[in-house]
Amino acid sequence: MGVSNKNAQDNIQPKGNKKDFKKPLQVLHISKKDTQIIKNKQINSQEEINKDNIAIKPQIIKDESVKEIDESNQNTKAFDSSQKDLKKPLNLSEQNTDFQIERTVDEFDFDESAFLEALNANEPIGATGETISGKVIAIESDGLYIDIGGKAPGYMPKKECGLGVITNFKEKFSIGLEMEVLVIKEQNADGMVTVSARALILRQSWEKVSSSAKNGELIDVLINGFNRGGLTCDVDGLRGFIPRSQLEDGQDHQSFVGKNLKVAFLEVNPESRKLVLSEKKALLVSKLKSLELGQLIEGEVLAVKPYGFFIDLGGASGLLHQSSLTNGSIRSLREIFSEGEIIKALISEIDLEKGRIGLNTALLENSAGELIIDKQKVMQEASERTLKTKALFDKKKRLNEH
């Protein structure tokens, strides 16, 4: 009978290098039945340990001092949990500590009038384009400092002190001199605004010439220069221009330099700084000023247009619009008047600013369409018929004056 060697397999060495040899893993085979038995034994053992622990667990009896410590710990935990939720409002009734609330601001102590007064005191003075009265408080080589009532004075550069070149600067301006200035730049970081006397003079000049143009005023100007397009002049510190086409004789326009001309305003535009004058319009305005509303004039038909007739009034022309021609219905303007025909009409409008004259023949009719039926009779009786329109034009004159 042979003897089995349990380590026989361990003694068997494979051929080859020993370094490459790896010992095979030993696998323990356990059946499912054995596994279930082991699990049941572990559960029963754990239950017995738990029963023993329950049985031998001592009863803890807390004395009064321990209770106070526990209550203190519970209060501390409650406080910590309240701190975790910052959005939860603090309920003072749940705390044992008395809080003393300090009153810092009360809305009933707020004085609105005092607050507004403080704001007004610090409000910056001088918005761009605002006119302010001030007093010279300091003179420097490059400009002036003017007290304008703000927290800082206004500064006026030398070039803004007036029109043109100022030679006697310190003689013209003295400490304490009161003057009006225009704010041209709002305050800087130091609260100082930039002001100008020159800009204020120019603004006032534009306002003056605009009013003069509206009223149809004529002015005399000194011609101080010329170019290919016309002549230049000075009007209250503003540069005026007279086109060659607006001269009565523009052939030799250079010869006007150094001479005075009577002109009317043709275009006044402060935004674009455009000031255009006209000698021809001045002659027309002079003619218009010799006319008055309701006056009966006689003139030649210069042209027939789709909207009416242009009538020569001797140095000026008036427009007889089709709406003012007759109270009747017409098919064609030429069935009433033709070019070269001498007619009579009433002056119904005088616009000196635009140099325009409006005429009317419908007011000369005694019945609607009479001018179409019997034009010759209307023209012959025009002087007598003018009298009945006097009251109408007198009323219109009064309205224009107001």
C-alpha positions in Angstrom: 0.0 0.0 0.0 1.6 3.3 -1.0 1.7 6.4 1.2 0.0 9.4 -0.2 2.0 12.6 0.1 -0.3 15.7 0.5 2.5 18.0 -0.4 3.2 16.1 -3.6 1.9 18.9 -5.8 3.9 21.4 -3.9 7.0 19.4 -4.7 6.3 19.3 -8.3 8.3 22.2 -10.0 7.6 23.2 -13.5 10.3 23.3 -16.0 11.9 26.6 -16.8 13.1 29.6 -14.9 12.1 29.8 -11.2 11.5 33.5 -11.5 8.6 33.0 -13.9 6.9 30.5 -11.6 3.7 31.8 -9.8 2.1 29.8 -7.0 -1.5 28.9 -7.9 -4.3 30.4 -5.8 -6.0 28.0 -3.4 -9.8 28.1 -3.7 -11.9 27.1 -0.7 -15.1 25.4 -1.9 -18.1 26.0 0.5 -21.5 24.8 -0.4 -24.6 26.9 -0.1 -25.8 24.8 2.8 -22.7 25.5 4.8 -23.0 29.2 4.1 -26.6 29.4 5.4 -25.6 27.6 8.6 -22.8 30.1 9.2 -25.1 33.1 8.7 -27.7 31.7 11.0 -25.1 31.1 13.7 -23.9 34.8 13.3 -27.4 36.1 13.6 -28.1 34.0 16.7 -24.9 35.1 18.3 -25.6 38.8 17.7 -29.1 38.5 19.2 -27.7 36.9 22.3 -25.2 39.7 22.7 -27.9 42.4 22.3 -30.1 40.7 24.9 -27.3 40.6 27.3 -26.5 44.3 26.7 -30.2 45.2 27.3 -30.3 43.2 30.4 -27.2 44.6 31.9 -27.8 48.3 30.8 -27.9 50.4 34.0 -30.6 53.0 34.6 -29.1 56.4 34.7 -30.6 58.7 37.4 -30.0 62.4 36.8 -29.6 64.6 39.8 -30.6 68.4 39.7 -27.1 69.6 38.7 -27.0 67.3 35.7 -30.5 68.5 34.6 -29.3 72.1 34.6 -26.3 71.2 32.5 -28.6 69.4 29.9 -30.9 72.3 29.8 -28.0 74.6 29.2 -26.7 72.4 26.4 -30.2 72.3 24.8 -30.4 76.1 24.8 -26.9 76.4 23.3 -27.9 74.0 20.4 -31.1 75.9 19.8 -29.1 79.2 19.6 -26.6 77.6 17.2 -29.4 76.3 14.9 -31.0 79.8 14.8 -27.7 81.2 13.6 -27.5 78.8 10.7 -30.7 80.2 9.2 -29.9 83.9 8.8 -33.2 84.6 7.1 -35.2 83.5 10.2 -36.2 86.6 12.2 -35.0 86.7 15.8 -37.9 86.2 18.2 -37.1 88.1 21.3 -39.9 86.4 23.3 -38.0 83.1 23.1 -34.9 84.5 24.7 -34.4 84.8 28.4 -32.1 87.7 28.0 -33.5 91.3 28.0 -32.4 93.3 24.9 -32.0 97.0 25.1 -32.8 98.4 21.6 -31.0 101.7 20.8 -33.0 104.2 18.7 -30.6 105.7 16.1 -33.0 107.3 13.5 -36.6 108.2 14.0 -38.6 109.3 11.0 -40.5 111.7 13.1 -37.3 113.6 13.8 -36.7 114.2 10.1 -36.9 117.8 9.1 -37.8 118.0 5.4 -37.4 121.8 5.1 -33.9 121.7 6.6 -33.0 118.8 4.2 -34.2 120.7 1.2 -32.4 123.8 2.3 -29.2 121.9 2.6 -29.7 120.5 -0.9 -30.3 124.0 -2.3 -27.2 125.2 -0.6 -25.1 122.6 -2.4 -26.9 122.7 -5.7 -24.5 123.7 -8.5 -25.1 127.2 -10.0 -24.9 127.7 -13.7 -26.2 125.3 -16.3 -24.9 125.5 -19.8 -26.7 128.3 -21.7 -27.8 130.1 -18.5 -27.3 133.9 -18.1 -25.9 134.9 -14.7 -25.0 138.2 -13.1 -21.6 138.3 -11.3 -18.8 140.5 -10.0 -15.2 140.4 -10.9 -13.1 139.2 -7.9 -9.7 138.4 -9.4 -7.8 139.3 -12.6 -5.2 137.0 -14.1 -3.1 137.4 -17.2 -5.2 134.6 -18.9 -8.7 135.5 -17.7 -11.0 136.6 -14.9 -12.6 135.0 -11.9 -16.2 136.1 -11.3 -18.3 135.6 -8.2 -21.6 134.1 -9.4 -23.0 133.1 -6.0 -21.9 129.5 -6.1 -19.6 127.5 -4.0 -16.8 128.3 -6.5 -16.3 131.3 -8.7 -16.8 131.3 -12.4 -13.8 131.5 -14.7 -13.8 133.6 -17.9 -10.9 133.1 -20.3 -9.4 136.2 -21.9 -10.7 135.4 -25.4 -14.3 135.2 -24.0 -14.2 138.6 -22.3 -15.5 140.4 -25.4 -15.6 140.7 -29.2 -12.4 141.1 -31.1 -8.9 141.6 -29.6 -8.9 143.3 -26.2 -5.7 145.3 -25.9 -6.3 147.2 -22.6 -7.4 144.1 -20.7 -6.6 145.1 -17.1 -7.9 148.7 -17.7 -11.2 147.5 -19.1 -11.9 145.1 -16.2 -11.5 146.0 -12.6 -12.2 144.3 -9.2 -15.8 144.7 -8.3 -17.0 145.3 -11.8 -20.5 143.9 -12.2 -21.4 142.1 -15.5 -23.7 139.6 -17.1 -22.1 136.4 -18.5 -23.3 133.2 -20.2 -22.3 129.8 -18.9 -20.6 127.9 -21.7 -19.3 125.0 -19.7 -20.7 123.3 -16.6 -18.8 122.9 -13.4 -15.7 120.8 -13.2 -14.5 118.6 -10.3 -13.8 121.8 -8.2 -17.3 123.1 -8.8 -16.1 125.9 -11.1 -18.0 126.8 -14.3 -16.7 128.5 -17.4 -18.5 131.7 -18.4 -18.3 134.1 -21.4 -19.2 137.7 -22.0 -18.5 137.2 -25.7 -21.0 134.4 -26.1 -23.7 136.5 -24.4 -23.1 139.4 -26.7 -23.4 137.2 -29.7 -26.6 135.6 -28.4 -28.1 139.0 -27.9 -27.0 140.0 -31.4 -28.7 137.1 -33.0 -31.9 137.9 -31.0 -31.7 141.5 -32.2 -31.2 140.7 -35.9 -33.9 138.0 -35.8 -36.4 140.6 -34.4 -35.3 143.1 -37.0 -35.7 140.6 -39.9 -39.2 139.7 -38.6 -40.2 143.4 -38.6 -38.8 144.0 -42.0 -36.3 146.6 -40.7 -33.5 148.0 -43.0 -30.0 148.5 -41.7 -26.9 150.3 -42.9 -23.7 148.2 -43.0 -20.0 149.0 -43.7 -18.6 146.7 -46.3 -15.2 145.3 -44.9 -14.4 142.6 -47.4 -15.3 140.7 -50.6 -14.8 137.3 -52.2 -15.8 135.8 -55.5 -19.4 135.2 -54.3 -20.1 138.7 -52.8 -19.4 141.1 -50.0 -18.8 140.8 -46.2 -19.8 143.1 -43.4 -20.2 143.3 -39.7 -23.7 143.4 -38.0 -23.5 143.8 -34.2 -20.5 141.6 -34.0 -21.9 139.0 -36.5 -20.5 138.3 -39.9 -22.9 139.2 -42.6 -22.8 138.2 -46.3 -24.3 139.9 -49.3 -24.4 137.7 -52.5 -23.5 139.5 -55.8 -27.0 138.5 -57.1 -28.5 140.6 -54.3 -26.7 143.8 -55.3 -28.3 146.3 -57.6 -25.0 146.4 -59.5 -22.9 143.4 -58.9 -20.5 143.7 -61.8 -17.8 145.5 -60.0 -18.6 144.4 -56.4 -15.0 145.0 -55.2 -15.6 148.7 -55.4 -18.1 148.6 -52.6 -15.4 147.8 -49.9 -15.2 150.6 -47.4 -18.7 152.0 -48.4 -22.0 151.9 -46.6 -25.0 150.0 -48.1 -28.6 149.9 -47.0 -29.7 146.2 -46.8 -32.5 144.0 -45.6 -32.3 140.6 -44.0 -32.7 137.8 -46.4 -31.8 134.8 -44.1 -31.2 134.7 -40.4 -30.2 131.3 -38.9 -28.5 131.4 -35.4 -28.1 127.6 -35.4 -25.9 127.5 -38.6 -24.6 131.1 -37.9 -25.9 132.1 -41.3 -26.7 135.8 -41.9 -27.5 136.8 -45.5 -28.4 140.3 -46.5 -29.8 141.9 -49.7 -29.6 145.3 -51.2 -32.4 144.4 -53.7 -34.8 143.4 -50.9 -34.0 146.6 -49.1 -35.4 148.5 -52.1 -38.4 146.3 -52.2 -39.1 146.7 -48.5 -38.7 150.5 -48.9 -41.5 150.2 -51.5 -43.6 148.0 -49.3 -43.4 150.5 -46.4 -45.0 153.1 -48.7 -48.0 150.8 -49.1 -50.8 150.0 -46.7 -53.6 147.4 -46.3 -56.8 148.1 -48.2 -55.0 150.4 -50.7 -56.1 150.2 -54.3 -53.2 149.8 -56.7 -52.8 149.6 -60.4 -50.3 147.4 -62.2 -49.3 145.3 -65.1 -49.8 141.5 -65.2 -46.2 140.2 -65.4 -46.9 136.5 -65.5 -49.8 134.0 -65.3 -49.1 131.0 -63.1 -51.3 127.9 -62.3 -52.0 129.4 -58.9 -52.5 133.1 -59.8 -51.0 136.3 -61.4 -47.9 138.3 -60.6 -48.6 142.0 -60.9 -45.8 144.7 -61.3 -46.3 147.5 -58.8 -43.4 149.7 -59.9 -40.3 148.3 -58.1 -42.1 145.5 -56.4 -44.4 142.7 -57.5 -47.6 141.4 -55.9 -49.4 138.1 -56.1 -53.0 137.9 -57.0 -53.8 134.3 -55.9 -56.7 132.4 -57.6 -58.5 132.1 -54.3 -58.6 136.0 -54.1 -59.5 136.5 -57.8 -63.3 136.1 -57.8 -66.2 134.6 -55.7 -67.4 132.9 -58.8 -66.3 129.7 -60.4 -63.8 129.9 -63.3 -62.4 127.3 -65.7 -59.2 129.0 -66.6 -57.3 132.0 -65.1 -56.6 133.4 -68.6 -60.4 134.0 -69.2 -60.0 136.7 -66.5 -56.7 138.4 -67.1 -53.8 138.0 -69.6 -50.1 139.0 -69.6 -49.5 142.7 -70.2 -53.0 143.7 -69.1 -53.3 146.7 -66.7 -55.6 145.9 -63.8 -56.7 147.3 -60.4 -56.6 145.4 -57.2 -56.7 145.8 -53.4 -53.6 145.2 -51.2 -54.7 142.4 -48.8 -51.4 141.4 -47.3 -48.0 143.0 -46.6 -45.2 140.7 -45.4 -42.1 142.8 -44.8 -40.0 139.9 -43.6 -40.6 137.9 -46.8 -41.0 140.9 -49.0 -44.3 139.7 -50.2 -47.5 141.6 -51.2 -50.9 139.9 -51.5 -53.6 141.3 -53.8 -57.4 140.8 -54.0 -60.0 141.6 -56.7 -62.9 139.4 -55.3 -63.6 142.1 -52.7 -64.4 144.6 -55.5 -67.3 142.4 -56.8 -70.9 143.4 -55.9 -72.0 139.8 -56.7 -70.3 136.5 -57.0 -68.6 136.0 -60.4 -69.2 139.7 -61.4 -65.6 139.9 -62.5 -66.2 137.1 -65.0 -69.4 138.6 -66.4 -68.5 142.3 -66.5 -64.8 142.8 -65.8 -64.7 146.3 -67.3 -67.4 147.6 -65.0 -65.6 146.3 -61.9 -62.4 147.9 -63.0 -64.1 151.3 -63.7 -65.9 151.4 -60.4 -62.9 150.0 -58.4 -62.2 153.3 -56.5 -65.8 153.7 -55.3 -66.1 150.0 -54.4 -62.8 150.3 -52.3 -64.6 152.5 -49.8 -66.9 149.6 -48.7 -63.9 147.5 -47.8 -62.3 150.2 -45.5 -64.0 148.9 -42.3 -62.8 145.3 -43.1 -59.1 146.4 -43.5 -59.2 148.8 -40.5 -60.1 145.8 -38.4 -57.3 143.7 -39.9 -54.8 146.5 -39.2 -55.8 146.6 -35.6 -55.3 142.8 -35.3 -51.9 143.0 -36.9 -50.8 145.7 -34.5 -51.7 143.5 -31.5 
